């Protein structure tokens, strides 16, 4: 979506005014150099000249917000014969309706005090922020060129070519257009007044960053919980496998202690687990040559503790 560019220019004192025909020749539409919407170069304005042909002129600005349209009674005229003057700006002829309610008043101002009125364009284009301030890279369309009473004092993005914009005045007191914007001293209020669109973009990016951070944090938490669940499931499955191997080997319950089962779970492969089970089975057989049970009176004794050492096992199984 193109950036909205709103710039103003005073009527040149040498404009030719014909109130009978409703024509003012040589009105300035936009100038080369600094503007509150950005810096306009010769090339950008030269490429945009044809966009001003037939552009509507309204009495005051009417920003098309929430689908609202310009009131019929606000339509004042149109721009004809736009032309570019190198190093100066775009000029054109204002053809207005001499029967409009504001025509007589406008004619007086145009003849007697042209510096008291001006034209302010609303256009779409592309801007880029640089160390010297916003730079207008292109103008893609012209929505209207409107008649304003005092463009130099208009709020927001409205300005006059002859008005010293605060940010520029502070950094370019000589008005040569050679000053650079001191970003270190730039305040939020100044930025909000000069580039509300930029402030809005920063806020949106900040919100997106916060939302993204929250999503990433939630994702990491879920991953940790998933990892814990997977580890728990793996241990449960491995423990079941250990018990299954012990049962398949027909090891006596007395030899399948919790410690032995956990030692099987701690192995790094099924082969190692099977080897430990086979080893315990061989120990049982080596004692008497065949599997034997521990005497019942020993197992039932509260003081009995299953030995794990091979020699102790041999003694425990000895008749």
N, C-alpha and C positions, 0 to 999 in steps of 0.2 A: 504494500500500500504506500503510495507516494507521500512524502512529508508535505504538510500544508505550509505554504510560504505566503506571508502577508507583508507587503511593503508599501510605502507611501512616497509621494513626491509632490512638491509644491508646484503651482502653476508658474511658468516663467513669466516675468513681467512684460516680455515682448510678444506674448500670445496675441493672435488676432481674434477679436471677438465680434461676431455678427449676431446680434440678438434677434433680428428679424428672421434669419435663416436657422437660428438655433445651432450655430456652429462656432466652435472655438478651435482654431488651428494652432498646432505646435504645443500641445500640452505634454508634459513629461509624465511617463507612466512608471518607469523604474530606472534607477541610476546604477552606473558601474561603481563598485567599491563596497564599503561596509554597509550592512543593514542589520536590523535586529534578527532577522531570520537567517542571516549569514552574509558571506562576502560574495558579491556578484562579479564575475570576470567578464571581460569583453566577449570572449568566446561563447560563454553561456548565454548572454543576452542576445548576441548576434544570431545564435541558433534558435532562439525563442521568438524572434520578431513576428513571424507569420501566425503564431498562436494568438496574438492580440487583435488580429483582424476580425472585426465584427463582435468583439467581446462586449457583453452587456455592461451598462453603467447603471448603478442603483443609487438612490439617496441613502447614504449610510450603509454600513456593512450588515449583512444578514447571513450569519453562519448557519448552514443547513444542518442543524442538530435535531436528532429524533425525528427525521423525516419531514421537517418543516420546510416550506417553500418561501421564496421571496414574495412579499405581498405585491399585488398588481400595481398599486398606487406608488410603490417605491421605484418602479422602473422609470429611468430618467432618459437614457439614450444608449449610444453604442460608440465603439472606437473604430475609426476608419484610417486608412493609410498609415499603418505603423511603420516606422523606419528607425534604423539604428545609427547612432552617431558615435563614432569611435572615441573611446575614452570618456564618454559622457553618459550614454544610456539610450533607452528607447523612448521615442516621441510618437505622437499620433494626433489625430484630429477628433475632437469630441463633438459628435452630432447628437443634439438633444432635442426633446420635444418642446417647442416654444410655448405650447399651451399647457404644459405641466404646471401644477400648483406652485412649484418652487422655481420655475423658469425665470420669472422676473427678478426675484431675489438673487438667484445665481448670476444672472446677467450683470447685476450691479456689482457684486463682489468680483466677478471676473474682470470687469472694466476698471474698477476703482481700487481694488485691493486684492490682486490675485495671490499675494503671499498669504492671505488669510484663509484660503481654501486649497484643497489639494485632492489628488486621486490616490487611491490605495488599492492595489491589486490583491486578489486572493487566487493563488495558483497552486498547482501540485508539482512536486519535484523531488530531487534527491539531494540530501545534505550529508556532509561528513564533518566530524568534529576534529579540529587541528589545534596546534599550539597557538595559532593566531585567532582562533575562534571558529565558529561554524562556517563551513565552506559550501556554498551552493554548487553542486556539480552539474545539475541539469534542471530544466523546467519542462515538465511533460504536458501540462495543460494549464489554461487560464480560465478560471470559473467566472470571474467578473472583475471589473475595474471600477471601484465605487467612489462616489463623491463624499468626502468627509470634511467636517468643519475645521478641525484643528489636528491634523495628522501628527504634529510634533508632540502632542501630549496624550495621544491615544494609548490606552493601557494594553497590557499583554504583549502580543507580537506586533502590534501596530506601531509604525514609526514613520518618520519623515526622513527623506534623504538628507535634508538639511539639519535634522536634529542630531545632537551629540548624544548617542546612546551612552548610558552610564558606564557600562563595562568598557567601552572603547575610549570614552573620555578619560577614564581613570588611567588607562595604559597608553593612550596616544593623545596627550594633551595638545600637541601641535596640529592635530587633525590631518597629518600627512598620510595616514593609513599604513605607517611603518611600525607601529607599536605592536608588541606581542602581549597576549593575554597572560597575566600572572596567575596561573592556576592555583598557586599556594595561597593567594589572598582571596580567591573566589569563595563567596559565601553561598549557602544553600538558598537564601532569599534571592540573591542575584541570579543564580542559575535557574531558580524556579520562575523568576520574572522574565528572563531572557529565553530560556529553553524549557518550558514546561513539558514538552514532548520527551526531552532527554531525561528529565527527572522521573517521568512516568516509566520510561524504559528501564531505568536503573532499579526502580522499585519492583517492577515486574520480574527482572532478572534476579533480584535479591529474594523475592518470594519463591521463585522457581528453585533457587539454590537451597533455600531452607526446606522446601518440600522434598527436593532430591536427597538432601542429607537425612531427612526423617525416613524416607523410603529405604535408603542404603542401610541405616541403622536397624530398621525393622527386618530387613533382609538378612543382615548379619546375625541378629538374634535368632531368627528362625533357622538359619543354617547351623548355629551352635546347638540348638535344641534337636535338630534333625540328626546331627552327628552323634549326640548323646544317645538318642533313641536307637540309632543304627548300631552303635557299640554295644548297648545293652542287649539288643536282639541277637547280635553275633555271639556274645558271651553265653546267652541262654541256649542258643543252638549248639554251641561247642560243648557246653556242660551236658546237654542231653546226649550228644554223641559219645562223650566219655563214659557216661553211665551205661549207654547201650553196648559199648565195647566190653565193659566189665561184665555185664550180664551175659554177653555172647561167649566170653571166656569162662563163664561159670565160676568166677571168683567168689569166694565166701564173702558174705556181707561184712565179716569182721576185717577183711583185708581191703575193703572199699571204703576207706574213711574219707571225711570231707577234705582233709589235707591232701590225700592222694588224688581225689577228683580234681581239686584246684590245680594240682601239679600237672595233671593231664590237660586242663584248660589252658594253662600257661604255655604249652608247647606251640611251636611255630608251624607244625604241619600234621596232617593226619597220620603220616608214616611214623613220626616220632611218638605220637600218642599211642599208636598200635604197638610200637616197640616196648613202651613202658608197661603196657598191659601184659604183653607176652613175657616180659621179664619178671613181673610179679607172679604170673602164673607158674613160671619155671621155678621160682623160689619156693612156692607152695609145694610143687611136686618133688623138688630136691630134698625136702625134709624127710619124707617117708616113702618117696617113690610114687605116692598117689595123694590126691587131695584129702586132707583131713580137716575136721572141724576142731576148733578150740573147745576144750572141756566146758560144759555148760556152767559148772560151778564157778569157773574163772570169769566167764563172760557176765554172769549175773552179779558178780562181786562189784561193789561200788568203787573199790580201789583198783580194779583192773584197768590197764591202759594198753591199748594195742601197740605192740612194739613195731618199729619200722626198720630197725637194723637187721640184716640177714641172720646174724648169729643169734640175736634175741628171738627172732621168729622161729629159728630152729629149736631153741629151747622151749618156746611156747607150744610148738607142735609136737614136741617129744612126748612119747607115752611114758 
